[in-house]
C-alpha cells in the first residue's frame, strides 16, 4: 500500500514537541529493575507500604508482619541463573537483598498462570503466555519509616551476628539489584536528571554510590570477599567523603573480617567507632569481629 | 543492536524511557507506572527468545507495552471512563510551566480518543512507527489503521484546540 499520510499539522506538532513526556527517575529505574529481576527469579519481595502500584493483581507473596521469608522459588528450571538470593535484615525492618541474578532469555515460557485469564488474542503476537501481573512482587522495598534498612547489619554476615540491628542510613529507600558487571557510572547516568543542576548531580552521585555499595553487599552476601573489597575500595577512591560513607565502612569491616584480615578490620572498626560513635551499625560492626 | 539479541538488562537500560513515555502518552498514571513497566519487561524477558534481533527492538517492546496497558485497563475498572482514567496532574517537578500545560493538554486530548485510535496515533505520530508497523502491532488491517490514524488526527487536533482554550481561559482568570 503506497498511501501516505501528510505530515501532522505544524501547530499540532509544536504542541507535542513541547509536551515531552516525563522521564523515569533513577530510583524508579532501579526499583522496577529490581522487581523485574525478583519476579523472573521467583523471589518474593516484602510488601511495600508506600502505596505505589495501581492494580489489584496479586503480588508476589509478601510475608506476614513485614518480615521477608527467606527463600527463593525458581519459577522454572533454566529460566534464570540465580547465583544467590538472600533475604536479609530483621527486627521488622525487612531489609532485602537480591543476589546476583543473571537475566537471560528463557528457553521457553514459564508455568501457566493460575487464574491469570488474559484478554483474547493477547498472546498471539505480543503478550506473554504468563501474566506478569499475577506474580508481581510488591513495588519497591521501601520501609514504612522512610529510612533505609541497610544490609550492613547482622544479616549480611552469614552465620554471624544474628540479632544485631540493621544499619539505618539517611539514604533514600530501596536496595537495588545491580549487576556487578554493570558500569556504576552508567547506572547513575540513567537517572534522567537535568545536567548541571546541583540537586540532580547530588542525586546522581548518590545513585552511583548506592549502586556501588549494592555490588559490595551482593558480593558479601554470596561470600565473595574479593569482589566486596574491590567494590568498597572503589567506593573509597571515588567517594572518599561520600554520603554513604558510614554504610561503606560497615561493609569494609565485615569484608575484612571475613577475609581473615582481622587486624585491618579492627583498625577500621576503631576508626568507625571514633567517627560514628552513635551509629546504629555499631552492633553489626562489633559482631563482624566477634570471636 | 543489530544481529545480536540484546540481554534484558541492556534492553531495559536503553528502552525504559521510551516505554515510560509511551505508557504516559497512552494515559498511564504515575501510580501505575511501576506495575506497568514491571509487567512490560517481565513479558519481554520471557519473549526475548522470540525477538528477531535483526529488527529494531522498540516497536517490539512497544507492542508488549501496548498489550500490557490494554490488559491492565480491562482488568482494572471496566466502567472507568477514559477521561477519569487519564487525569494526572503530576507531570513532574522538572517540567516548565509551558511544558506542564502542554502535557496536560496533550494528555486530556488523547484521553478523548477511543483506545484503538489513541494507540494508533501515539505509535505513529509520536513514536514514529510506520502505519504498517502499527497495523502489525495492533493486529489490525492496514486500511483500518489508516482510517484510525486519519480520524485520530482530526479528533486530537480538535481536542487540543479545545483544551488549549480552556487552559488559556484558566490562566486568564487567575
Interface residues (C-beta under 8 A of the other chain):
Chain A: X1 X3 X5 X8 X9 X12 X15 X16 X18 X19 X20 X21 X22 X23 X24 X28 X29 X31 X32 X33 X35 X36 X39 X40 X51 X52 X53 X54 X55 X56 X57 X103 X104 X105 X106 X107 X108 X109 X110 X118 X119 X121 X122 X124 X125 X126 X127 X128 X129 X130 X131 X132 X133 X136 X139 X140 X179 X182 X186 X190 X192 X193 X194
Chain B: X5 X7 X8 X9 X12 X13 X16 X17 X20 X21 X24 X25 X29 X31 X32 X33 X34 X35 X37 X38 X39 X41 X42 X43 X45 X46 X47 X48 X49 X63 X64 X66 X67 X68 X70 X71 X72 X74 X75 X76 X91 X92 X94 X95 X98 X99 X102 X103 X105 X106 X124 X125 X126 X131 X132 X136 X137 X139 X142 X143 X146 X149 X150 X153 X156 X157 X160 X164
